[in-house]
Amino acid sequence: MKAYIKKGDTVKVIAGNDRGKTGKVIAIDSRTGKVTVEKVHVVKKHTKPSNSNPTGGIIEKTLPVDVSNVLLFCKNCNKAVRVGFRFIEDGSKVRYCRKCNEVIE
């Protein structure tokens, strides 16, 4: 899987129940192709009392979404955009916005 999205990027969800929400990427699992975005795909889980949680109850947990359901949010365009790769003069590979043609980061 290419590194279109990295940890710490701001992304916008384009599919699913949370479509239209934006958030920061918390974690990436490249093996399964999933990303965890803060405040997106939050579910409630009922837990029994345990040593770590003596009262039990309902906790909210953020689940990962598929990487195909998110787009990188460009700060220059202020839109969700597709990402391209190019090599710059010093030979390093960088990501760029396909709309405004600006280098990301």
Secondary structure, DSSP 8 states (H G I E B T S, - for coil): ---SS-TT-EEEE-SSTTTT-EEEEEEEETTTTEEEETTSSEEEEEE---SSSTT-EEEEEE--EEGGGEEEEETTTTEEE-EEEEE-TTS-EEEEETTT--B--
